[in-house]
């Protein structure tokens, strides 16, 4: 083999090695709440500097039931639940980059938004839609993606 061919082969090998992408590490975080340890999902999954949170509803986890008071009370509790998970991972609502909001009744949109605006002052990207039924007979569910 001549010298040019060897240099070309070595160069191609170097390019292939440098282009090889490493597999992203995925961390499945169990819940910080003892009564949710046996749930069929994790509270958060982390990869590439992002934390994907499981959807939260307006359930008071200490009491094990939905809060009373309608959409605004449930929205507040839902966001407080999100805050608790984020704080467990040393993050805050300011780290949230995307929210997905599911309302049981789209007519609750304005009332929900009144509470939502108080918490998400940085205005992350958001998708909001209605569904005919949510877990635990909730009026709202929110999941978020946060950047570390």
Secondary structure, DSSP 8 states (H G I E B T S, - for coil): --HHHHHHHHHHHHHHHHH------EEEE--SSGGGTTSSS-SEEEETTEEEE--EESEETTTTEE-SSSHHHHHHHHHHHHHHHHHHTT--GGGEEEEEEEES-GGGHHHHHHHHHHH-TT--EEEEEE-S--GGG-SEEEEEEEE-
